[in-house]
Amino acid sequence: MEDLRARFLEGMSRAATFVAVATTDGPAGRFGVTISSLTSVSADGDQPSLLACIHHLSPAAGAILKNRSFCANLLHEGQEAMANLFAGRGGDGHDNRFDRAGWTPGPLGQPQITGATAVFECRLATALLWETHHIIVGRVVGITLSEDPAALLYGQRAYRRAVHLPKEN
Ligand SMILES: Cc1cc2nc3c(=O)[nH]c(=O)nc-3n(C[C@H](O)[C@H](O)[C@H](O)COP(=O)(O)O)c2cc1C
């Protein structure tokens, strides 16, 4: 079983993903956490929808469920420090993460991180606790796009950037 877990982690580490910060603000407080689990669900429902998987022990997960709104901030390729800040690397607790990040409230009051390449502001649609993680589905109500579309990636346990491949002849 331990071998299966280790092979799962190694296998998934080979899936390069983009890096986002899920933020929330409201009666349950202001929280943010770095995630690689941001996934598009549908562009063709009543509104576009996306999902994020957040560990149940992260205070950000409980706050999103109570605030019922959140932003998915897709980080720009230059925002590695922001990813580390909201992952708690460097020892920052939740209390001062927002003091060290530029952000402004979106129309729903959810924190939009300055410089993010795309910010999806969402209302909570539904959530499912699957073992250790909340699978959180949001209906997107507004999107802020930056001038520079380059997104930060994470794969094989390191931050990366996307490169163009030469066209095959
Ligand atoms: C690149 C990267 C991707 C991550 N993706 C997720 C994720 O999808 N879901 C999650 O719960 N934690 C993820 N984490 C871990 C959290 O950012 C965080 O460190 C951990 O959940 C501790 O929770 P807290 O910072 O909210 O206390 C990721 C961390 C990094 C550096």
The ligand as a MOL file (V3000), in Angstrom:
LIG
                    3D

  0  0  0     0  0            999 V3000
M  V30 BEGIN CTAB
M  V30 COUNTS 31 33 0 0 0
M  V30 BEGIN ATOM
M  V30 1 C 2.8050 23.8620 -6.3170 0
M  V30 2 C 1.9260 23.4770 -5.1470 0
M  V30 3 C 0.6750 22.9420 -5.3870 0
M  V30 4 C -0.1750 22.5860 -4.3280 0
M  V30 5 N -1.4240 22.0980 -4.6040 0
M  V30 6 C -2.2740 21.8350 -3.5870 0
M  V30 7 C -3.6140 21.4340 -3.8570 0
M  V30 8 O -4.0420 21.3060 -5.0180 0
M  V30 9 N -4.4360 21.1950 -2.8010 0
M  V30 10 C -4.0090 21.3280 -1.4910 0
M  V30 11 O -4.7990 21.0830 -0.5730 0
M  V30 12 N -2.7450 21.7120 -1.2080 0
M  V30 13 C -1.8810 21.9850 -2.2260 0
M  V30 14 N -0.6150 22.4030 -1.9500 0
M  V30 15 C -0.1950 22.5260 -0.5350 0
M  V30 16 C -0.7650 23.8010 0.0790 0
M  V30 17 O -0.3620 24.9450 -0.6600 0
M  V30 18 C -0.3530 24.0210 1.5280 0
M  V30 19 O 1.0150 24.0810 1.6620 0
M  V30 20 C -0.8440 22.9270 2.4560 0
M  V30 21 O -2.1280 22.5670 2.1090 0
M  V30 22 C -0.8370 23.4360 3.8920 0
M  V30 23 O -2.0480 24.0890 4.1380 0
M  V30 24 P -2.1650 25.6020 4.6080 0
M  V30 25 O -1.0340 26.3560 3.9580 0
M  V30 26 O -3.4910 26.0770 4.1320 0
M  V30 27 O -2.0720 25.5910 6.1050 0
M  V30 28 C 0.2660 22.7650 -2.9960 0
M  V30 29 C 1.5340 23.3060 -2.7560 0
M  V30 30 C 2.3620 23.6640 -3.8120 0
M  V30 31 C 3.7110 24.2700 -3.5210 0
M  V30 END ATOM
M  V30 BEGIN BOND
M  V30 1 1 1 2
M  V30 2 1 2 3
M  V30 3 2 2 30
M  V30 4 2 3 4
M  V30 5 1 4 5
M  V30 6 1 4 28
M  V30 7 2 5 6
M  V30 8 1 6 7
M  V30 9 1 6 13
M  V30 10 2 7 8
M  V30 11 1 7 9
M  V30 12 1 9 10
M  V30 13 2 10 11
M  V30 14 1 10 12
M  V30 15 2 12 13
M  V30 16 1 13 14
M  V30 17 1 14 15
M  V30 18 1 14 28
M  V30 19 1 15 16
M  V30 20 1 16 17
M  V30 21 1 16 18
M  V30 22 1 18 19
M  V30 23 1 18 20
M  V30 24 1 20 21
M  V30 25 1 20 22
M  V30 26 1 22 23
M  V30 27 1 23 24
M  V30 28 2 24 25
M  V30 29 1 24 26
M  V30 30 1 24 27
M  V30 31 2 28 29
M  V30 32 1 29 30
M  V30 33 1 30 31
M  V30 END BOND
M  V30 END CTAB
M  END
